[in-house]
Amino acid sequence: MATAVVNGIRMHYRRIGEGSPIVLLHGWPQTGYAWRHVADDLAADLSALVRELGFHPDDRHPWTFPRPDVADRERGR
């Protein structure tokens, strides 16, 4: 799993395939593992980016933000 630091928060993601990107976001309380079969199928034509929404145990700030802020954080606000 790769990591990127965005707005001071280390985020985990997995990139599968080549081509135009599609971002797959899991719901609560799931993880990116929920996309495992879908991402593999999409990767035949696209670059599937499976994001962990900050609940990964190695994230810098896990569980330190209110749940409504998750969407704002993903939009870069």
Secondary structure as UniProt FT lines:
FT   STRAND          2..6
FT   TURN            7..8
FT   STRAND          9..16
FT   STRAND          21..25
FT   TURN            28..29
FT   HELIX           32..35
FT   HELIX           36..42
FT   TURN            43..45
FT   STRAND          47..51
FT   TURN            57..58
FT   TURN            62..63
FT   TURN            67..68
FT   HELIX           69..74
FT   TURN            75..76
//
